Amino acid sequence: MDNRLKTAGLLGQEVADRVTSDNGTIVIPQRLDGIIQNRLKFFNLDEYMCIMIANEKGQFLFSMPNLPQDKLSKKLTPDLAEPTDKRYMAVNTPIFNEQGVKIGQVTLLQSKKSLTYSPNEIILVVVLLSTLIISGWLTIYWLSRKLSRPIQLVADAAKQIRAGNYDVNLDIDTREQEITELVQSFEEMAQRLKQLEEWRALSLAGVTHELKTPVTSIKGLVMAVREEVVTQDEAKEFLDIALKESDRMERMIADLLDYNAFTSGSVEIQSDRLHLQLLISEIAYQWKITHESYPVDMILDLPEEPLYTMGDSLRIQQIFVNLLNNGLQAVDKSIPIQFRIRMYAEQQYVHVEVTDNGTGVAPEDQSHIFERFYRGDCKKRSVRGLGLGLTYSQLLARAQGGELRLRQSSSAGSTFALQLPR
């Protein structure tokens, strides 16, 4: 504001110099209007300011814009020192003759608002703001188009997956890390879904085959007896085989039902304080009684100090029965069958290891044995089942805050370790 007042003062001084004549009177040049207009543009002043020239008697000799005397006199106080309208500010420049006597004054009236913001500055600010707004809008539009294309491709790929087509190839070249990670994650998800779908189809086929085989066998055996293809002792043998096949099928269906019940959340897990030595001893005793037809040597290596856990005795029994049954299936029946159950405490957990003297788990199968429906090639040929026993057992262990792992396996046998919280 001070700079504008000084500039207005310089303009007033120039006008005062131009209207002073040699004889000491005020003479208005013919082209004073044009000169003032040029100076207003040069000094970047408000072209709507009012410039007035008055003599020593207070008579107005010139005004720009051109106004009558009565209107000019109303703009200033009687002494011509201040504007009557407080919204304006007056810059007065005295006019002196050669003897230094004041013979008049030049008054520049300008609004206080224009002193703060000039029209050109306001226009410049408006132009800059408009440019910024347009540039911002164009930038946002360009970015949205750039980002929307890969997102649209991902959305189209999701529709493909929903239709059952998992072969998704998103050929998207983008420098945005977030978009790249989104595309990579989506492609990995599509591949995983494809694997799961293939696995589901294979698992369904495997389950169907495993359940169909004993049904076919039972049907053939019963028909042979009914048609009297076999009689007396041989017929009894056929019926015994049919009963064994029905038992196997019953166990497979029970495994499938147990697994489905657990994954659907309908299996309740109790949390009771259990004396593990007593529980493990009872489980081993009961299992040995039900398998009296096999010469089983059961070795219990249990500590004398009582060890307790918070868990469900029924679910723990299911885990051990599964481990013992698997071990029995893996043992060559031509050699003595031996199980060793070892228990020890370590930090906040109780560990129970079940070791058999079976043929072991093949190295290529060891990382997959806890996957549902997984059965190694060797086991597929020798034992019928669905491949859910270890999966279900591990889920039961985890539901009680523990874990079930394969500790080691070789041709001399396998060791499974159950970990339970103390």
VEXDREN-2710 file (C-alpha; in Angstrom, 1 decimal):
% VEXDREN-2710
k/r/px/py/pz
1/MET/0.0/0.0/0.0
2/ASP/2.9/2.4/0.8
3/ASN/4.5/1.8/-2.5
4/ARG/1.2/2.6/-4.3
5/LEU/0.9/5.8/-2.4
6/LYS/4.5/6.8/-3.3
7/THR/3.8/5.9/-6.9
8/ALA/0.6/8.1/-6.8
9/GLY/2.7/10.9/-5.3
10/LEU/5.2/10.7/-8.2
11/LEU/2.4/10.9/-10.7
12/GLY/0.9/13.9/-8.9
13/GLN/4.4/15.6/-9.0
14/GLU/4.7/15.0/-12.7
15/VAL/1.3/16.5/-13.4
16/ALA/2.1/19.5/-11.2
17/ASP/5.3/20.1/-13.1
18/ARG/3.5/19.9/-16.4
19/VAL/0.7/22.4/-15.5
20/THR/3.1/25.2/-14.2
21/SER/3.8/28.0/-16.8
22/ASP/6.7/30.4/-17.0
23/ASN/4.6/33.3/-15.8
24/GLY/3.7/31.5/-12.6
25/THR/0.1/30.5/-13.5
26/ILE/-1.5/27.1/-14.0
27/VAL/-1.9/26.2/-17.6
28/ILE/-3.5/22.8/-18.5
29/PRO/-1.8/21.2/-21.6
30/GLN/-4.1/20.1/-24.4
31/ARG/-2.9/16.4/-24.3
32/LEU/-2.8/16.1/-20.5
33/ASP/-5.5/13.3/-20.6
34/GLY/-3.3/11.1/-22.8
35/ILE/-0.2/11.8/-20.8
36/ILE/-2.0/10.8/-17.6
37/GLN/-3.4/7.6/-19.2
38/ASN/0.1/6.6/-20.3
39/ARG/1.5/7.2/-16.8
40/LEU/-1.3/5.2/-15.2
41/LYS/-0.4/2.2/-17.4
42/PHE/3.3/2.7/-16.8
43/PHE/2.9/2.9/-13.0
44/ASN/0.3/0.1/-13.0
45/LEU/-2.2/2.3/-11.2
46/ASP/-6.0/2.0/-11.1
47/GLU/-7.2/3.7/-14.3
48/TYR/-10.4/4.6/-12.5
49/MET/-8.8/6.9/-10.0
50/CYS/-9.9/10.5/-10.0
51/ILE/-7.3/13.2/-10.8
52/MET/-8.2/16.9/-10.0
53/ILE/-6.3/20.1/-10.4
54/ALA/-7.4/23.2/-8.4
55/ASN/-6.0/26.8/-8.2
56/GLU/-5.2/28.7/-5.0
57/LYS/-8.8/29.8/-4.8
58/GLY/-10.1/26.3/-4.7
59/GLN/-11.5/26.4/-8.2
60/PHE/-11.1/23.1/-10.2
61/LEU/-9.4/23.7/-13.5
62/PHE/-9.1/20.0/-14.6
63/SER/-10.5/16.7/-13.7
64/MET/-10.1/13.2/-15.0
65/PRO/-12.7/11.9/-15.6
66/ASN/-14.3/15.2/-16.6
67/LEU/-16.8/16.2/-13.9
68/PRO/-18.7/19.5/-13.2
69/GLN/-17.6/21.8/-10.4
70/ASP/-20.4/20.9/-8.0
71/LYS/-19.6/17.2/-8.1
72/LEU/-15.9/17.8/-7.8
73/SER/-16.4/20.0/-4.7
74/LYS/-18.4/17.3/-3.0
75/LYS/-15.5/14.8/-3.3
76/LEU/-13.2/16.9/-1.1
77/THR/-13.5/18.8/2.2
78/PRO/-13.6/22.6/1.8
79/ASP/-9.9/22.9/2.5
80/LEU/-9.3/20.3/-0.3
81/ALA/-7.2/18.2/2.2
82/GLU/-9.3/15.1/2.7
83/PRO/-11.9/13.1/0.7
84/THR/-15.5/13.3/2.0
85/ASP/-16.0/9.5/1.3
86/LYS/-14.0/7.5/3.8
87/ARG/-13.6/4.7/1.4
88/TYR/-11.2/6.8/-0.6
89/MET/-7.8/8.2/0.1
90/ALA/-6.4/11.5/-1.3
91/VAL/-2.8/12.1/-2.3
92/ASN/-2.2/15.9/-2.6
93/THR/0.7/17.4/-4.4
94/PRO/1.1/21.3/-4.2
95/ILE/1.8/23.3/-7.3
96/PHE/4.5/26.1/-6.8
97/ASN/5.6/28.9/-9.1
98/GLU/9.2/29.8/-9.6
99/GLN/9.2/32.0/-6.5
100/GLY/8.1/28.9/-4.4
101/VAL/4.6/30.3/-3.8
102/LYS/1.8/27.7/-3.8
103/ILE/-0.6/28.5/-6.6
104/GLY/-2.7/25.3/-6.5
105/GLN/-2.6/21.5/-6.0
106/VAL/-3.0/18.2/-7.7
107/THR/-5.3/15.7/-5.9
108/LEU/-5.4/12.0/-6.7
109/LEU/-8.4/10.2/-5.3
110/GLN/-8.2/6.4/-5.2
111/SER/-10.2/3.8/-3.3
112/LYS/-8.5/2.1/-0.4
113/LYS/-9.3/-1.3/-1.8
114/SER/-7.6/-0.5/-5.1
115/LEU/-4.5/0.5/-3.1
116/THR/-4.4/-2.9/-1.6
117/TYR/-5.2/-4.9/-4.7
118/SER/-4.8/-3.5/-8.1
119/PRO/-7.1/-4.7/-10.9
120/ASN/-4.1/-6.2/-12.8
121/GLU/-3.0/-8.1/-9.7
122/ILE/-6.5/-9.4/-9.2
123/ILE/-6.7/-10.5/-12.8
124/LEU/-3.3/-12.2/-12.5
125/VAL/-4.4/-14.0/-9.4
126/VAL/-7.6/-15.1/-11.1
127/VAL/-5.7/-16.3/-14.1
128/LEU/-3.2/-18.2/-11.9
129/LEU/-5.9/-19.8/-9.9
130/SER/-7.8/-20.8/-13.0
131/THR/-4.7/-22.2/-14.5
132/LEU/-4.0/-24.2/-11.4
133/ILE/-7.5/-25.5/-11.2
134/ILE/-7.5/-26.5/-14.9
135/SER/-4.1/-28.1/-14.5
136/GLY/-5.2/-30.0/-11.4
137/TRP/-8.3/-31.2/-13.1
138/LEU/-6.3/-32.3/-16.1
139/THR/-3.8/-34.1/-13.9
140/ILE/-6.5/-35.8/-11.9
141/TYR/-8.3/-36.9/-15.1
142/TRP/-5.0/-38.2/-16.6
143/LEU/-4.2/-40.1/-13.4
144/SER/-7.7/-41.5/-13.1
145/ARG/-7.6/-42.7/-16.7
146/LYS/-4.1/-44.2/-16.1
147/LEU/-5.2/-45.9/-12.9
148/SER/-8.7/-47.0/-14.0
149/ARG/-7.4/-49.0/-16.9
150/PRO/-5.5/-51.6/-14.9
151/ILE/-8.3/-51.7/-12.3
152/GLN/-10.8/-52.3/-15.1
153/LEU/-8.7/-55.1/-16.4
154/VAL/-8.6/-56.7/-12.9
155/ALA/-12.4/-56.3/-12.7
156/ASP/-12.8/-58.1/-16.1
157/ALA/-10.4/-60.8/-14.9
158/ALA/-12.5/-61.3/-11.8
159/LYS/-15.6/-61.8/-14.0
160/GLN/-13.6/-64.5/-15.9
161/ILE/-12.8/-66.3/-12.6
162/ARG/-16.4/-66.1/-11.6
163/ALA/-17.3/-67.8/-14.8
164/GLY/-14.9/-70.6/-14.1
165/ASN/-12.0/-69.5/-16.3
166/TYR/-8.9/-69.3/-14.1
167/ASP/-6.3/-68.8/-16.9
168/VAL/-5.9/-65.1/-16.2
169/ASN/-3.0/-63.2/-17.8
170/LEU/-3.0/-59.5/-16.9
171/ASP/-0.6/-57.8/-19.3
172/ILE/-0.4/-54.5/-17.5
173/ASP/2.7/-52.2/-17.6
174/THR/2.6/-49.7/-14.9
175/ARG/5.1/-47.9/-12.7
176/GLU/2.8/-47.5/-9.7
177/GLN/4.0/-49.9/-7.1
178/GLU/0.5/-50.3/-5.5
179/ILE/-1.1/-51.3/-8.9
180/THR/1.8/-53.7/-9.6
181/GLU/1.3/-55.4/-6.3
182/LEU/-2.4/-55.6/-6.8
183/VAL/-2.0/-57.2/-10.3
184/GLN/0.6/-59.6/-8.9
185/SER/-1.5/-60.6/-6.0
186/PHE/-4.5/-61.1/-8.2
187/GLU/-2.6/-63.3/-10.6
188/GLU/-1.3/-65.4/-7.7
189/MET/-4.8/-65.6/-6.3
190/ALA/-6.1/-66.8/-9.7
191/GLN/-3.4/-69.5/-9.9
192/ARG/-4.1/-70.6/-6.4
193/LEU/-7.9/-70.8/-7.2
194/LYS/-7.0/-72.9/-10.3
195/GLN/-4.9/-75.2/-8.2
196/LEU/-7.7/-75.5/-5.6
197/GLU/-10.3/-76.2/-8.2
198/GLU/-8.1/-78.9/-9.8
199/TRP/-7.4/-80.3/-6.3
200/ARG/-11.1/-80.3/-5.5
201/ALA/-11.9/-82.2/-8.7
202/LEU/-9.2/-84.8/-8.0
203/SER/-10.2/-85.1/-4.3
204/LEU/-13.8/-85.6/-5.2
205/ALA/-12.8/-88.3/-7.7
206/GLY/-10.5/-89.9/-5.1
207/VAL/-13.2/-89.9/-2.4
208/THR/-15.7/-91.3/-4.9
209/HIS/-13.3/-94.0/-5.9
210/GLU/-12.3/-94.9/-2.3
211/LEU/-16.0/-95.2/-1.3
212/LYS/-17.0/-97.1/-4.4
213/THR/-14.4/-99.7/-4.1
214/PRO/-15.6/-101.4/-0.8
215/VAL/-19.2/-101.1/-2.0
216/THR/-18.4/-103.0/-5.2
217/SER/-16.4/-105.5/-3.2
218/ILE/-19.2/-106.0/-0.6
219/LYS/-21.8/-106.3/-3.4
220/GLY/-19.8/-109.0/-5.2
221/LEU/-19.1/-111.0/-2.1
222/VAL/-22.8/-111.0/-1.0
223/MET/-24.0/-111.9/-4.4
224/ALA/-21.6/-114.8/-4.5
225/VAL/-23.0/-116.1/-1.3
226/ARG/-26.6/-115.5/-2.3
227/GLU/-26.1/-117.3/-5.7
228/GLU/-24.4/-120.1/-3.8
229/VAL/-21.3/-119.7/-5.8
230/VAL/-19.6/-120.4/-2.5
231/THR/-20.9/-122.5/0.3
232/GLN/-20.4/-123.4/3.9
233/ASP/-16.9/-122.4/5.2
234/GLU/-16.0/-120.4/2.0
235/ALA/-19.3/-118.6/2.3
236/LYS/-18.5/-117.6/5.9
237/GLU/-15.2/-116.4/4.8
238/PHE/-16.8/-114.2/2.1
239/LEU/-19.2/-112.8/4.6
240/ASP/-16.3/-112.0/7.0
241/ILE/-14.5/-110.2/4.2
242/ALA/-17.7/-108.3/3.4
243/LEU/-17.9/-107.2/7.1
244/LYS/-14.3/-106.0/7.1
245/GLU/-15.0/-104.0/3.9
246/SER/-18.1/-102.5/5.5
247/ASP/-16.0/-101.6/8.6
248/ARG/-13.4/-99.8/6.4
249/MET/-16.1/-97.9/4.6
250/GLU/-17.7/-97.0/7.9
251/ARG/-14.3/-95.6/9.1
252/MET/-13.9/-93.6/5.9
253/ILE/-17.4/-92.1/6.2
254/ALA/-16.8/-91.3/9.9
255/ASP/-13.5/-89.5/9.0
256/LEU/-15.3/-87.5/6.3
257/LEU/-18.2/-86.6/8.6
258/ASP/-15.8/-85.7/11.5
259/TYR/-13.7/-83.4/9.2
260/ASN/-16.8/-81.7/7.7
261/ALA/-18.3/-81.2/11.2
262/PHE/-15.1/-79.6/12.5
263/THR/-14.5/-77.3/9.5
264/SER/-18.2/-76.2/9.7
265/GLY/-17.7/-75.2/13.4
266/SER/-20.2/-77.7/14.8
267/VAL/-17.6/-79.7/16.9
268/GLU/-17.2/-78.4/20.4
269/ILE/-13.8/-78.5/22.2
270/GLN/-13.9/-78.8/25.9
271/SER/-11.2/-77.2/28.1
272/ASP/-10.7/-79.4/31.2
273/ARG/-7.7/-79.9/33.4
274/LEU/-6.4/-83.3/32.4
275/HIS/-3.8/-85.6/34.1
276/LEU/-1.9/-86.6/30.9
277/GLN/-0.1/-89.7/32.2
278/LEU/-3.4/-91.3/33.3
279/LEU/-5.1/-90.3/30.0
280/ILE/-2.4/-91.6/27.7
281/SER/-2.1/-94.8/29.7
282/GLU/-5.9/-95.4/29.4
283/ILE/-5.9/-94.6/25.7
284/ALA/-3.0/-97.0/25.0
285/TYR/-4.6/-99.8/27.1
286/GLN/-8.0/-99.4/25.3
287/TRP/-6.4/-99.3/21.9
288/LYS/-4.3/-102.5/22.6
289/ILE/-7.4/-104.4/23.8
290/THR/-9.2/-103.6/20.5
291/HIS/-6.2/-104.8/18.5
292/GLU/-5.5/-108.1/20.3
293/SER/-5.2/-109.9/17.1
294/TYR/-1.9/-108.1/16.4
295/PRO/1.2/-108.8/18.6
296/VAL/1.7/-105.2/19.6
297/ASP/4.5/-104.2/22.0
298/MET/3.4/-100.9/23.6
299/ILE/6.2/-99.0/25.5
300/LEU/5.2/-96.1/27.7
301/ASP/7.9/-93.7/28.6
302/LEU/6.1/-91.4/31.0
303/PRO/7.6/-89.1/33.7
304/GLU/6.8/-89.8/37.3
305/GLU/5.9/-86.2/38.1
306/PRO/2.3/-85.5/37.1
307/LEU/1.8/-83.4/34.0
308/TYR/-1.4/-81.5/33.3
309/THR/-2.9/-79.8/30.3
310/MET/-6.0/-77.9/29.5
311/GLY/-7.8/-79.7/26.8
312/ASP/-10.5/-82.2/25.7
313/SER/-9.9/-85.8/26.6
314/LEU/-12.1/-87.2/23.8
315/ARG/-10.3/-85.1/21.1
316/ILE/-6.9/-86.1/22.5
317/GLN/-8.0/-89.7/22.3
318/GLN/-9.1/-89.3/18.7
319/ILE/-5.6/-87.9/17.9
320/PHE/-3.7/-90.8/19.5
321/VAL/-6.1/-93.4/18.0
322/ASN/-5.4/-91.9/14.5
323/LEU/-1.6/-92.0/15.1
324/LEU/-1.7/-95.6/16.4
325/ASN/-3.9/-96.8/13.5
326/ASN/-1.7/-95.1/11.0
327/GLY/1.4/-96.6/12.6
328/LEU/-0.2/-100.1/12.5
329/GLN/-1.0/-99.7/8.8
330/ALA/2.6/-98.7/8.1
331/VAL/4.2/-101.7/9.9
332/ASP/5.2/-104.9/8.0
333/LYS/3.1/-107.6/9.6
334/SER/6.0/-110.1/9.3
335/ILE/7.9/-108.3/12.1
336/PRO/7.0/-107.6/15.7
337/ILE/4.9/-104.4/16.0
338/GLN/6.2/-101.9/18.4
339/PHE/5.0/-98.5/19.6
340/ARG/6.8/-96.2/21.9
341/ILE/5.0/-93.2/23.6
342/ARG/7.3/-90.7/25.2
343/MET/6.2/-87.7/27.3
344/TYR/8.2/-84.8/28.6
345/ALA/7.6/-81.1/29.5
346/GLU/9.4/-78.2/27.9
347/GLN/8.8/-74.6/28.9
348/GLN/5.0/-73.9/28.6
349/TYR/4.2/-77.1/26.7
350/VAL/3.9/-80.9/27.2
351/HIS/5.2/-83.0/24.4
352/VAL/4.0/-86.5/23.6
353/GLU/5.8/-88.5/20.9
354/VAL/4.4/-91.5/19.2
355/THR/7.1/-93.7/17.5
356/ASP/6.4/-96.8/15.4
357/ASN/8.6/-99.3/13.6
358/GLY/6.8/-99.1/10.3
359/THR/8.2/-98.4/6.8
360/GLY/8.1/-94.6/7.3
361/VAL/6.8/-91.8/5.1
362/ALA/8.5/-91.2/1.7
363/PRO/10.6/-88.0/1.7
364/GLU/8.6/-86.5/-1.1
365/ASP/5.4/-87.0/0.9
366/GLN/6.5/-85.7/4.3
367/SER/5.6/-82.0/3.5
368/HIS/2.1/-83.0/2.4
369/ILE/0.9/-85.6/4.9
370/PHE/-1.2/-83.1/6.8
371/GLU/-3.0/-81.8/3.7
372/ARG/-6.6/-83.0/3.4
373/PHE/-7.3/-86.0/1.1
374/TYR/-3.5/-86.4/0.5
375/ARG/-2.3/-89.9/0.3
376/GLY/1.1/-91.0/-0.9
377/ASP/1.6/-93.4/-3.7
378/CYS/2.7/-96.2/-1.4
379/LYS/-0.2/-95.8/0.9
380/LYS/-2.7/-95.7/-2.0
381/ARG/-1.6/-99.1/-3.1
382/SER/-1.6/-100.7/0.4
383/VAL/-4.3/-99.1/2.5
384/ARG/-7.7/-97.7/1.6
385/GLY/-8.7/-94.4/3.1
386/LEU/-9.6/-90.8/2.4
387/GLY/-6.4/-89.1/3.7
388/LEU/-8.2/-87.1/6.4
389/GLY/-7.0/-88.7/9.6
390/LEU/-3.8/-86.6/10.1
391/THR/-5.5/-83.5/8.8
392/TYR/-8.3/-83.9/11.3
393/SER/-5.9/-84.7/14.1
394/GLN/-3.8/-81.6/13.5
395/LEU/-7.0/-79.4/13.4
396/LEU/-8.0/-80.9/16.8
397/ALA/-4.5/-80.2/18.3
398/ARG/-4.6/-76.6/17.1
399/ALA/-8.1/-76.1/18.4
400/GLN/-6.7/-77.0/21.9
401/GLY/-3.8/-74.5/21.6
402/GLY/-1.3/-77.1/20.6
403/GLU/0.3/-78.6/17.4
404/LEU/0.8/-81.9/15.7
405/ARG/4.0/-82.4/13.7
406/LEU/6.0/-85.2/12.0
407/ARG/9.2/-85.2/14.0
408/GLN/11.1/-87.6/11.9
409/SER/10.5/-90.5/9.5
410/SER/12.8/-93.1/7.9
411/SER/12.6/-96.7/6.8
412/ALA/13.0/-97.7/10.5
413/GLY/9.8/-95.9/11.5
414/SER/8.2/-92.5/12.1
415/THR/7.8/-90.2/15.1
416/PHE/4.8/-87.9/15.5
417/ALA/4.9/-85.2/18.2
418/LEU/1.8/-83.8/19.8
419/GLN/2.3/-80.5/21.7
420/LEU/-0.2/-79.4/24.3
421/PRO/-0.2/-76.3/26.6
422/ARG/0.4/-76.8/30.3
END
